[in-house]
């Protein structure tokens, strides 16, 4: 299987290198098109007002003779160029392994998930994968996430994904032997408190840092709950954001003008 691999952490981030090496060792044919620097939380941005450049890359832990490029654009740019200019024969898009989780409402900001979305828009089955590691973790178990991807790819080859569905995968940051299993989940709820921190620059002018502290609602069946219990979370996502029950309600309320 020919697979286009991208991310939002950069072309030489340990997550993508670990994933590509694992795919290569398992007999897949990965091709990398990834940002030339970290592009986390850029969402689904596409670059329209300047040309984009691809640069062939080597080393950095990638297998020899691997087809790999860095791009000076966003994750979604990388997937567009990957599928239309570099590897149009790709059968699937993989995005990750992201450094940090993309759980609950994070997926609306995530460059990792957005890269997979772009693959879906261009007609390719797509998977986003993230490792639930935190800044104070002593170790980042990217190999665990890579093993999870191989397992999921095996299932996908036997049971192809429904059309217009991508999988958002989150893996607990533990050794492979400590993973409890796999769960199909729904998107959970994550609320950020204190999102804006007021600051002063060296000249005393006001500025602001957007970040926030996540507060999770750990419910049964949610991606947050599954990962917290040591399971790999697999959430099927589709792009149709229409709230269908409201169509009837709005019509009955007289919003349509005849």
Protein Blocks (a to p, Z undefined) as FASTA:
>chain_A
ZZddddfebjkbfklmmmmmmmmmnopacdddddfbdcehkljadcfkbccdddddeejh
iaehiacdddfbdfklmmmmmmmmmmmmbcbdcedjdedddehjllmmpmklmmmmmmmm
nopacddddddddfklcbdcfklmmmmmmmmmmmmmmmccdehiacddddddddfklpgb
dcdddddddddehkbccdddfkopacdddebjcdddddehiaklmmmnopacdddddfbl
cdfklmmmmmmnopacZZ
